[in-house]
Amino acid sequence: LIKEETEQMIDKAVKSLPPRQRFVIEEHFWKNKSLRQIAKENNLHLSSVAEAYHSAMSKLGALLKHIYDF
C-alpha cells in the first residue's frame, strides 16, 4: 500500500512540472534514455535538456521531500 501511494505521489509531482521538464523526466526515467539521446532525438541542445532535467529534479526533490522525512 505504501509503495502504491508513493508511486501516486511521484506521478502527481511529475505531472505538475512544466511541459519540457516533464518530457525530459519521462523520457529519462520511464523510457531509459540518456540526456544526450533525448537531445539528439528531439533536435535540442544538450545543455537545454540538462538544464530542464536539473530544474525538474530540484522541483521534484522539494515536492517529494516529505516522503523521506519520516
For each residue, the residues with C-beta under 8 A, 3 or more apart:
1: 4 5
2: 5 6
3: 6 7
4: 1 7 8
5: 1 2 8 9
6: 2 3 9 10 67
7: 3 4 10 11
8: 4 5 11 12
9: 5 6 12 13 64 67
10: 6 7 13 14 60 64
11: 7 8 14 15
12: 8 9 15 16
13: 9 10 16 17 59 60 63 64
14: 10 11 17 22 25 26 60
15: 11 12 22
16: 12 13 63
17: 13 14 21 22 25 56 59 60
18: 21 22
19: 22 23
20: 23 24 52
21: 17 18 24 25 52 53 55 56 59
22: 14 15 17 18 19 25 26 56
23: 19 20 26 27 52
24: 20 21 27 28 35 38 49 52 53 56
25: 14 17 21 22 28 29 53 56 57 60
26: 14 22 23 29 30 31
27: 23 24 30 31 33 38
28: 24 25 31 32 33 34 35 38 53
29: 25 26 32
30: 26 27
31: 26 27 28
32: 28 29
33: 27 28 37 38 41
34: 28 37 38
35: 24 28 38 39 46 49 50 53
36: 39 40 46 49
37: 33 34 40 41
38: 24 27 28 33 34 35 41 42 44 49
39: 35 36 42 44 45 46 48 49
40: 36 37 43
41: 33 37 38
42: 38 39 49
43: 40
44: 38 39 48 49
45: 39 48 49
46: 35 36 39 49 50
47: 50 51
48: 39 44 45 51 52
49: 24 35 36 38 39 42 44 45 46 52 53
50: 35 46 47 53 54
51: 47 48 54 55
52: 20 21 23 24 48 49 55 56
53: 21 24 25 28 35 49 50 56 57
54: 50 51 57 58
55: 21 51 52 58 59
56: 17 21 22 24 25 52 53 59 60
57: 25 53 54 60 61
58: 54 55 61 62
59: 13 17 21 55 56 62 63
60: 10 13 14 17 25 56 57 63 64
61: 57 58 64 65
62: 58 59 65
63: 13 16 59 60
64: 9 10 13 60 61 67 68
65: 61 62 68 69
66: 69 70
67: 6 9 64
68: 64 65
69: 65 66
70: 66
